[in-house]
């Protein structure tokens, strides 16, 4: 006798709790294959491992989809304070920073706080020709992406940028300063620790400070990364699908275990369980490991461009960057009330212990963004950060402290169970979370909401096309 569907679900969810391999898989992935930084041998090894892992989960149609972008190779980075004293400071190039001239770039330093637009406006006359020192955090209750700060530094006439970490512990942070599917960095940019940032601020409090940056990096035209794709077919060849994804690359400072191997393997654990429901769900589920998210959503941007003809079939995109990384699993909806209402009702109807929130349009720095501006209903499933955590920037992300030992097994198990239940609830609901909206309409909404200026500063105001 066939087991009733709800009993099957109970068995699947119970299996996710009892036989969970998320943290073990994260350890294998990171310990054996490294950080998967785009353009490296580590990325190639990680790609091949993931391709086989997708197949082992019982997913259909497992394949690679190549994506192009402008690559970047890290070279030497030296930062010296030359006045009022002389000292070499520990620093690291920001990803997609250009090189300095051969002899380096020397200029006065100007402190611009957390790099809000108001910070730049206040010191407008002091910025031209100087190197901007900017904190990587944000005012409490907000989040300003480093690419916005970098773009404003360029717009206001700075000749270089130093980003200071706001998480103590001698952590050197990196991160991209350009959307690599379209742009490269134009100002030399380096990252320093919280402690080095405080040292520079103490010197500035006493008078003029000069620093010299010597960066040696290289750009790689027409580089390739890969999205890794697998399917759980719905019943009767269901044409509508839910796209659920997480990025598999990381920065080269550490293992990139939390950002985002943990989120990826949480998705894959749920997908492996749900693969047993092949042919039984009202919608198909497409699982995507996105390549090179860290150069600002390269893989997902390419995916949307390559699948433009069939995006109408995507009822929902769920991005799982930072899933199981922080506290309770939560859902974040970007500026579409009908989607928020749909998930509020879905959560209540299925008894899911999941908080839901509405966010602003920006920063739009992860893999849901290309789908969102293409008009596809999107949500982000992620761990919940406190306002204080969020204001400090990225915590240990993008630093040498992002290691496997930080992964929380219980949190990961809970997140995989919640994601599996959520996917089934949406797959079985005959109603879509919301309609697909024309790209032009999305950009009208962005303009009406005041997001155009910051997107232009970031180099991401593209109403006409995704790539």
Buried (B, 14 or more C-beta within 10 A) or exposed (E): EEEEEEEBBEEBBEBBEEEBBBBEBBBBBBEEBBBBBBBBEBBEBBBEBBBEBBEEBBBBEBEBBEBBBBBBEBEEBBBBBEBEEEEEBBBBBBBBBBBBEEEBBBBBBBBBBBBBBEBBEEBEEBBEEBBBBBBBBBBEEBBBBBBBBBBBBBBBBBBBBBBBBBBEEBBBBBBBBBBBBBBBBBBBBBBBBBBBBEBBBEBBEEEEBBBBBBBBBEBBEEBBBBBBBBBBBBBEEBEBBBBBBBBBBBBBBBBBBBBBBBBBBBBBBBBBBBBEBBEBBBBBBBBBBBBBBBBBBBBBBBBBBBBBEEBEBBBBBBBBBBBBBBBBBBBBBBBBEEBBBBBEEBBEEBEBEBEBEEEEBBBBBBBBBBBBBBBBBBBBBBBBBEEEBBBBBBBBBBBBBBBBEBBBEEBBBBBBBBBBBBBBBBBBBEEBBBEBBEBEEBBEBBBEEEBBBBBEBBBBBBBEEBB
